[in-house]
Amino acid sequence: MFSDQLTFLAANYTADCLMMSDNFDFADEAVADAIAFVADDSRPPTHDETETAIAALS
């Protein structure tokens, strides 16, 4: 019943909090882009979009 994956809503909320924080310094541009990607709550990302975002962090 439980999964080791973070739900999109939980990740989205956390990313929104990080984006709104004035005192948070991102490690690099790829991390900032990934957080912005997850913070976008206009719609959940597709599987392909998620795989592309994960690959950009590797």
Secondary structure, DSSP 8 states (H G I E B T S, - for coil): ---SS--HHHHHHHHHHHHH-TT---SSHHHHHHHHHHH--SS---HHHHHHHHHHH-
